[in-house]
Amino acid sequence: MNNVYWDLSKIAYIFNSDMFTLYSGILSGNLSISGPVGGPEFNGTMSLLSPDFNLPQYIPDHFTTEEIKVFFSQEEISLTETLFLVRTGYVAVSGLISMDRWALANFVVN
């Protein structure tokens, strides 16, 4: 998928739940998927531009930032450290997801 550009506000209803609500954001970038269907490899970089979301049951305040960069490298998905504005303060978040085929092998949020 080259030159992806999706306005996520148009499909936010797919992601929204009691635990997560997406208000806006643009997903852009390039992602390639290769290998067998049972054990695919993902490679590329995606950016989530101007995201606005919250975690209603835990933190009802909105999380906003200019950009979230996500890197896909074979079976790992990494989120670079991102500074979010939450109410009047900031929170730094980074993360790593490791996949074993389609199953979640490891999930770390810092």
N, C-alpha and C positions, 0 to 999 in steps of 0.2 A: 504494500500500500504506500504509494508515493504521494507526497503533497497532500496529506490528510488535512482537512479543515472542517471541523464540525462544531456548530454552535450547540453546546450541551444543554442550554436552557430549553431547547426544543424537544429533547428526549430525557429531561431530568426525571420525569415520572418513572422511568425504568429503574433508576437508582434510589429514589426516595423511599424512606421507610421511617419507622418510629425512632430509629437510631442514627439516621443520616439523611440530611436534606441538602440537595444541590440547588442553588438559586441561579447561578450563571457561570460561564466559563467557555473558552474556546479551546478545543483540542486540535493541535497541529503537529506535523512532523512526518517521519517516514518509518515504516516498520515492515520488515520482511519476515515471513513465516516459512520455514523449510523443514524437511524431514517427514517421517511418517505421521499419519494422523494420530496414532497412539502415543507418540513421543516427539512432538514438534519442538523446534528451536526458534526462538524469537530474537531478532537482532534489529537495532535501530534506536532512534531517539524520538521521544514525543514531548511536547510541552503543553501544559495546561495554562492558558493565558487568562489573567484576571479572574481566577476562581473565587466564588463566594459560596460558602457552605456552612452548615453547623451540625452539631451532634445533639439534637433536641433533648434527649433523656439525660445527657451528661453536662454539656456546655451549650446552653441555648444561644449564646452570643455567636455572631457571625465570624468566621475565619476568612480573611482576605489576604491576598498577596498579588504581586505583579505576575509571577511566573513560577510554576513548578516544573522542574526538568526531571524526566523519567528516562532511564537508560535500560535497554533490553539487550542482554548478552547471553545467548544460548538459553540456559535454564534459570537465569537470574534477572530480576527486575530491581533496579536500585533507584531510590529517590534521593537526589542531592539535598544537602541541608538547605532548608527553605525557612525564611523568616515570615511568620504570619502575624498580622495585626488582629488582635482579639480584644474587642472593646477599646480600652485605652493602653493596653500593653502588647508586648510581642512574645511569641513562642517560636523557638527554633525546632524544627522537626526534620529528621532524615530517616530513611528506612531501607530495608532489603527484604526481598521475597525470593525464596528459592523454590523451584518447582521440581517435582519428580514426575515426569510426563504431565498429566493434567492435575495431579494431586499437589497440594501445598506441602512442601517439605520443611520450610522454615519461614518464619515471619518475625522480623525485628523492627521495632520503631524506637528511635532515640529522641 
